[in-house]
């Protein structure tokens, strides 16, 4: 079995694959204070939850956008799971050509998403990742990652309103009863949910002008479900896209 780990700024997303099948998946909070032993015990606990042991693993593949935690998680895998980790980084085969001005500046999760899309859906595609940041990523028909756009994630925008608006409270991110909010909570929910829907629709249209009319729109990330329900522009909701990309990259490097 293959253990895949996507280490993000907000979430630690973990998947367990039996061949091509994602049999188990977990989404945990990223904790910058957690030590290797804590990560190791947590990973062991998840395997136990899946009725598996480290002996059942054939490998571990990791993508990370949190450099200060990458070493701790790889150490945890080495000491508790008895596995060396394939970290998605420069020199790892991906099958994707990075056309960014500085290829090293592209987040490993965005590379994994592009790899998964090329294998599962094909290009051209606009890949939208609704995470700590909301990223729009352009992939050509030939499998070239061109770049994209980055803006604040929905949770980040919500926290900014709470932090800087004296009369604005922290809210649950959920669909309001109507677009026109009749109270402050619903008004904030409307602005955040439907504001990001409108941005998604507008950005997808602009990407399509450059990538061509056959462009697919694929959404992933922890908050994608909020937006995907509200717009037909998102054609595919793939919540575990990054984990799928890690599986494909692992297979290419064996």
ZIZI-V320457 format. One record per backbone hydrogen bond with DSSP energy under -1.0 kcal/mol. NH is the residue of the N-H (numbers start at 0). CO is the residue of the C=O. If there is no record, write none. Layout:
nh: (NH | NH)
co: (CO | CO)
This chain:
nh: (1 | 2 | 3 | 4 | 5 | 6 | 7 | 11 | 12 | 13 | 14 | 15 | 16 | 17 | 20 | 22 | 22 | 23 | 25 | 27 | 29 | 33 | 38 | 39 | 40 | 41 | 42 | 43 | 44 | 45 | 46 | 47 | 48 | 49 | 50 | 51 | 55 | 56 | 57 | 58 | 60 | 61 | 62 | 64 | 68 | 69 | 72 | 73 | 74 | 75 | 76 | 77 | 78 | 79 | 80 | 82 | 85 | 87 | 91 | 96 | 98 | 104 | 105 | 110 | 111 | 112 | 113 | 114 | 115 | 116 | 117 | 118 | 119 | 120 | 121 | 124 | 125 | 126 | 127 | 128 | 129 | 130 | 130 | 133 | 134 | 135 | 136 | 137 | 138 | 139 | 142 | 144 | 145 | 148 | 150 | 152 | 156 | 157 | 158 | 159 | 160 | 161 | 162 | 163 | 164 | 167 | 173 | 186 | 187 | 188 | 189 | 190 | 191 | 192 | 193 | 195 | 196 | 197 | 198 | 199 | 200 | 201 | 202 | 203 | 204 | 205 | 206 | 207 | 208 | 210 | 211 | 214 | 215 | 217 | 218 | 219 | 222 | 223 | 227 | 228 | 229 | 234 | 235 | 237 | 240 | 243 | 244 | 245 | 246 | 247 | 248 | 249 | 250 | 251 | 252 | 253)
co: (16 | 58 | 14 | 60 | 12 | 62 | 10 | 27 | 5 | 25 | 3 | 23 | 1 | 20 | 17 | 15 | 20 | 15 | 13 | 11 | 9 | 30 | 34 | 35 | 36 | 37 | 38 | 39 | 40 | 41 | 42 | 43 | 44 | 45 | 47 | 46 | 52 | 53 | 0 | 0 | 2 | 85 | 4 | 6 | 65 | 65 | 68 | 69 | 70 | 71 | 72 | 73 | 74 | 75 | 76 | 76 | 59 | 61 | 88 | 142 | 144 | 101 | 102 | 106 | 107 | 108 | 109 | 110 | 111 | 112 | 113 | 114 | 115 | 116 | 116 | 138 | 215 | 136 | 217 | 134 | 219 | 128 | 132 | 150 | 128 | 148 | 126 | 146 | 124 | 143 | 139 | 96 | 137 | 135 | 133 | 131 | 152 | 153 | 154 | 155 | 156 | 157 | 158 | 159 | 160 | 164 | 171 | 182 | 183 | 184 | 185 | 186 | 187 | 188 | 189 | 191 | 192 | 193 | 194 | 195 | 196 | 197 | 198 | 199 | 200 | 201 | 202 | 203 | 204 | 206 | 207 | 211 | 123 | 125 | 235 | 127 | 129 | 220 | 223 | 224 | 226 | 216 | 216 | 218 | 237 | 239 | 240 | 241 | 242 | 243 | 244 | 245 | 246 | 247 | 248 | 250)
